Amino acid sequence: MGLLPIDEWVYHLDFKRDEVNRKHQEVVNTENTVQSRVLLFNTQLNQYKLLLANNAILLYIDKTVRMNDLQLKDFTVAIAELEPPVKGDIVLNSLITYTELIGKKLVLKFLANLKKVIKERYWTDSESAEGLDEDVVENLADESFDSGIVDSESVSSTESLEDVEEEVTEAVVEDATSAALASTGIGILLAVGIDVILGAINGAKEVEQLDSIISDLDSKMKIVNGYLATVNKKSDEITTGAVTQIQTFKDVSAGMLKILPPGHQPNFDFGFPDTIASLDECLAAQQAAISQFGLLIQLRNSYQTALDNGRNPTKAGSIYIVLLTAPPWVTEAILTSIWDDVLAKYSTLMKNAK
């Protein structure tokens, strides 16, 4: 914002000239603060979203692996009918590559609708990995929604406050999701009408009128400063939430490792401390865990898809298909033991496969 083109009459009143210039400088300084603070907040939020999304993918793998054939079929149909995720989401787009082999469209719909899936109990009560109790899952769903991992119908929860139809008040700011705060940025000054108020200063012809405009400016700037305070509060909450999700990842991974065949060691390390400083290590470990546990879903999907398409799949053929795209460390013996010792325990179709 440049200098205010204030009418000459204001400058005849030194105390008003100084007050108006001071108020304008306050707006400029706040605008710069909002811009720099929200850039940092967006980076932090995107990392948190990725952390949440990875844990949700592990939840998807854990739940679908442990379903019997009928449960899995019903679950798959239900997820397929859900709304797709918001288009253009940077974090969800980054997941496309490593969800490709475990059912990309279904997985992304699951992530985007996690709150609904949990609330409406899309799966029946069944065993699950240690660390995946109801409170943990509900927290994962709530945090995912707040961070902006939503479906196309819930996109309003991620919209900038500049675009909301209601008046932007302190209460509206305080109740906004992290995603909405992040997308607002310096738009908060426009959302509360700072530009209009500054423009009105030039139209003021009386001291009393100018006093009223300055009072209005003070009220609006209070909302803007409230926005900054809310962003800072959310930032602290995200830091705390990230530590919780790091703990959740370690607990869930340890629980899921127990369903792998004897001798199968984790292809990732989760010995890092439960602190925010471990975030990058955790994100890397999550991807490795998804790659390892994803083999369970790939095998099951490979066989089930062939059956659904009217083919006559064999156990050896299905294993070979997965082996073609598997990481170098994966062998036919590993996939065979996963089939025999894990998947056949839950799937009658795979147990009876020839």
C-alpha positions in Angstrom: 0.0 0.0 0.0 1.4 3.4 -1.0 1.1 6.7 0.7 -2.4 7.9 1.2 -3.5 10.7 -1.2 -5.0 12.7 1.7 -6.9 15.9 0.9 -5.0 19.0 1.7 -7.5 20.1 4.4 -6.3 17.3 6.7 -2.8 18.7 6.7 -4.0 21.9 8.2 -4.7 19.9 11.3 -1.3 18.6 12.5 -2.8 16.2 15.0 -5.1 14.7 12.4 -2.4 14.5 9.8 -0.1 12.6 12.2 -2.9 10.3 13.3 -3.9 9.4 9.8 -0.3 8.8 8.7 0.3 6.7 11.8 -2.8 4.6 11.1 -1.8 4.1 7.5 1.7 2.9 8.5 0.1 0.5 10.9 -1.9 -1.0 8.1 1.2 -1.3 5.9 3.2 -2.9 8.7 0.4 -5.4 9.5 0.0 -6.3 5.8 3.8 -7.1 5.6 3.5 -9.2 8.8 0.5 -11.1 7.6 2.2 -11.9 4.3 5.4 -13.2 5.8 3.6 -15.1 8.6 1.2 -16.9 6.3 3.9 -18.0 4.0 5.5 -19.8 6.9 2.1 -21.1 8.0 1.3 -22.5 4.6 4.6 -24.5 4.5 3.9 -25.8 8.0 0.4 -26.8 7.2 1.3 -28.6 4.0 3.8 -30.7 5.9 1.2 -31.5 8.5 -1.3 -32.4 5.8 1.2 -34.9 4.3 1.8 -36.4 7.7 -1.9 -36.8 8.3 -2.5 -38.2 4.8 0.2 -40.8 5.2 -1.2 -42.0 8.4 -4.7 -42.1 6.8 -3.3 -44.3 4.0 -1.8 -46.7 6.6 -5.2 -46.8 8.2 -6.8 -47.6 4.8 -4.3 -50.4 4.3 -4.7 -51.8 7.8 -8.5 -51.8 7.6 -8.9 -53.2 4.1 -6.3 -56.0 4.6 -8.2 -57.3 7.6 -11.6 -57.4 5.9 -13.1 -60.6 4.7 -14.2 -60.8 1.0 -17.7 -59.6 1.5 -16.7 -56.7 3.8 -14.1 -55.6 1.4 -16.5 -55.6 -1.5 -19.1 -53.6 0.4 -16.5 -51.2 1.6 -15.1 -50.7 -1.9 -18.5 -49.9 -3.3 -19.3 -47.4 -0.6 -16.0 -45.6 -1.0 -16.4 -45.5 -4.8 -19.7 -43.6 -4.4 -18.1 -40.8 -2.3 -17.2 -37.3 -3.6 -13.7 -36.9 -5.1 -11.1 -34.8 -3.4 -10.7 -31.1 -4.1 -9.0 -30.5 -7.4 -5.5 -28.9 -7.4 -4.6 -29.8 -3.8 -0.8 -29.7 -3.7 -0.5 -32.4 -1.0 -3.1 -34.8 -2.5 -1.5 -34.4 -5.9 1.8 -35.4 -4.4 0.3 -38.7 -3.2 -0.9 -39.8 -6.6 2.4 -41.5 -7.5 2.7 -43.7 -4.4 -1.0 -44.5 -4.2 -1.2 -45.6 -7.8 -0.5 -49.2 -7.0 -2.9 -49.5 -4.0 -6.0 -48.1 -5.7 -5.4 -44.4 -6.3 -9.0 -43.2 -6.8 -10.4 -45.2 -3.9 -7.5 -44.2 -1.6 -7.9 -40.5 -2.4 -11.6 -40.6 -1.9 -11.1 -42.3 1.4 -8.7 -39.6 2.5 -10.9 -36.7 1.4 -14.0 -38.2 3.1 -12.3 -39.6 6.2 -14.5 -37.6 8.6 -17.6 -39.0 7.0 -16.2 -42.5 6.8 -15.4 -42.5 10.5 -18.7 -40.8 11.6 -20.9 -43.2 9.5 -18.8 -46.2 10.3 -18.1 -47.5 6.9 -16.4 -50.5 8.3 -17.7 -53.0 10.8 -15.9 -53.5 14.1 -12.9 -55.6 13.4 -9.3 -56.1 14.7 -6.9 -53.4 13.8 -3.3 -52.5 14.4 -2.3 -51.5 17.9 -2.4 -47.7 18.2 -5.5 -47.4 16.0 -8.1 -47.1 18.7 -11.2 -45.0 18.1 -9.9 -41.8 19.7 -6.8 -41.9 17.5 -8.8 -42.5 14.3 -11.3 -39.7 15.2 -8.4 -37.3 15.9 -6.9 -38.2 12.5 -10.2 -37.5 10.8 -10.8 -34.2 12.6 -7.3 -32.9 11.9 -7.4 -34.0 8.3 -10.6 -32.0 7.8 -9.3 -28.9 9.5 -6.1 -28.9 7.5 -8.0 -29.0 4.2 -8.0 -32.7 3.2 -11.6 -32.6 2.1 -14.0 -33.7 -0.7 -15.4 -31.4 -3.4 -18.6 -30.9 -1.4 -16.8 -29.6 1.6 -14.5 -27.3 -0.3 -16.1 -24.3 1.5 -14.1 -25.2 4.6 -10.9 -24.3 2.7 -12.1 -21.1 1.1 -10.5 -17.8 1.8 -12.3 -15.6 4.3 -12.3 -13.0 1.6 -14.8 -15.2 -0.3 -17.3 -16.0 2.5 -20.7 -14.5 2.2 -21.1 -13.5 5.9 -19.4 -10.5 7.5 -15.9 -11.3 8.7 -15.9 -10.8 12.4 -13.5 -11.9 15.2 -15.7 -14.9 15.8 -15.6 -15.9 12.1 -11.8 -15.7 12.2 -11.5 -17.7 15.4 -13.8 -20.5 14.0 -12.0 -20.7 10.6 -10.2 -23.9 9.7 -6.5 -24.0 9.3 -7.0 -24.4 5.6 -9.2 -21.3 5.4 -6.7 -19.2 7.3 -3.9 -20.4 5.1 -5.7 -19.5 1.9 -6.7 -16.1 3.2 -3.3 -14.5 3.8 -3.2 -10.8 3.1 -6.7 -11.1 1.7 -7.8 -10.6 5.3 -7.3 -6.9 4.9 -9.7 -6.9 1.9 -12.1 -9.2 3.6 -12.7 -6.8 6.4 -12.8 -3.8 4.1 -9.6 -2.0 5.0 -9.2 -0.6 1.5 -12.7 0.8 1.6 -12.0 2.6 4.9 -8.7 4.0 3.7 -10.5 5.3 0.6 -13.2 6.9 2.8 -10.6 9.0 4.6 -10.2 11.1 1.5 -13.9 11.7 1.3 -14.2 13.0 4.9 -15.0 16.7 5.0 -15.4 17.2 8.8 -13.2 16.3 11.8 -16.1 14.3 13.3 -16.5 12.3 10.1 -12.8 11.5 10.1 -12.9 10.5 13.7 -15.7 8.0 12.9 -13.7 6.6 10.0 -10.6 6.2 12.1 -12.7 4.5 14.8 -14.0 2.1 12.1 -10.4 1.4 11.0 -9.4 0.6 14.5 -12.2 -1.9 14.8 -11.3 -3.6 11.5 -7.6 -3.7 12.4 -8.6 -5.5 15.6 -10.1 -8.2 13.4 -6.9 -8.4 11.3 -4.7 -8.6 14.4 -7.1 -11.3 15.7 -6.5 -13.2 12.4 -2.7 -13.1 13.1 -3.3 -14.3 16.7 -5.4 -17.1 15.4 -2.8 -18.1 12.8 -0.2 -18.2 15.6 -2.5 -20.3 17.8 -3.2 -22.7 15.0 0.6 -22.9 14.3 1.2 -24.0 17.8 -1.6 -26.5 17.6 -0.2 -27.9 14.4 3.2 -28.4 16.1 1.6 -30.3 18.9 -0.6 -32.2 16.5 2.4 -33.2 14.4 4.1 -34.7 17.4 0.9 -36.7 18.1 0.8 -37.9 14.5 4.5 -39.0 14.7 3.6 -41.0 17.8 0.6 -42.4 16.0 2.7 -43.5 13.0 5.2 -45.3 15.2 2.4 -47.1 17.2 0.4 -48.1 14.0 3.5 -49.3 12.2 4.6 -51.4 15.1 1.1 -52.9 15.3 0.9 -53.5 11.5 4.4 -55.2 11.5 2.9 -57.9 13.7 0.6 -59.1 10.9 3.6 -59.6 8.5 4.9 -63.1 8.1 7.7 -64.2 10.5 11.1 -62.9 9.5 9.8 -59.9 7.6 11.6 -56.9 9.0 10.5 -53.3 8.6 12.0 -51.6 5.6 12.1 -48.3 7.4 13.4 -46.9 10.7 11.1 -45.3 13.3 13.6 -44.9 16.1 13.6 -41.1 15.9 12.4 -39.1 18.9 8.8 -37.9 19.2 9.5 -34.3 18.5 8.8 -31.8 15.7 12.5 -31.9 14.8 11.8 -35.5 13.5 9.1 -34.4 11.0 11.2 -34.9 7.9 12.5 -38.3 9.1 8.9 -39.4 9.9 7.6 -38.3 6.5 10.3 -40.4 4.8 9.6 -43.4 7.0 5.9 -43.1 6.3 6.5 -43.4 2.6 8.7 -46.4 3.1 6.1 -48.0 5.4 3.3 -47.4 2.8 5.5 -49.0 0.1 6.1 -52.1 2.3 2.6 -52.5 3.7 1.1 -51.5 0.3 2.3 -54.9 -1.0 -0.6 -56.5 1.0 -3.2 -54.4 -0.9 -1.4 -54.8 -4.3 -1.6 -58.5 -4.0 -5.2 -58.6 -2.9 -6.2 -56.0 -5.6 -4.4 -57.9 -8.3 -6.2 -61.1 -7.6 -9.6 -59.5 -6.9 -9.5 -57.3 -10.0 -8.8 -60.3 -12.2 -11.7 -62.1 -10.7 -14.1 -59.1 -11.2 -13.1 -58.9 -14.8 -14.1 -62.5 -15.4 -10.6 -63.9 -15.8 -9.3 -67.0 -14.2 -6.4 -65.7 -12.1 -3.9 -67.9 -10.5 -1.9 -67.3 -7.3 1.4 -67.5 -9.2 0.1 -65.1 -11.9 -1.1 -62.5 -9.4 2.2 -62.6 -7.5 4.1 -62.1 -10.8 2.0 -59.0 -11.7 2.9 -57.4 -8.4 6.5 -58.4 -8.6 6.8 -56.5 -11.9 6.3 -53.1 -10.2 7.7 -54.0 -6.7 10.8 -52.4 -5.3 14.1 -54.3 -5.8 14.1 -55.8 -2.3 10.8 -57.6 -2.9 11.1 -61.3 -4.0 8.6 -63.9 -5.1 9.2 -65.7 -1.7 8.2 -62.6 0.2 5.0 -62.1 -1.8 4.2 -65.8 -1.4 4.6 -65.7 2.3 2.4 -62.6 2.5 -0.3 -64.4 0.5 -0.1 -67.6 2.5 0.4 -66.3 6.0 -1.5 -63.0 6.0 -4.0 -62.5 3.2 -5.3 -66.1 3.1 -6.2 -65.6 6.8 -8.8 -62.9 5.9 -9.8 -63.8 2.3 -11.4 -67.1 1.5 -11.0 -66.5 -2.2 -7.2 -66.1 -1.8 -7.0 -69.1 0.5 -8.6 -71.3 -2.2 -6.7 -69.8 -5.1 -4.8 -72.3 -7.2 
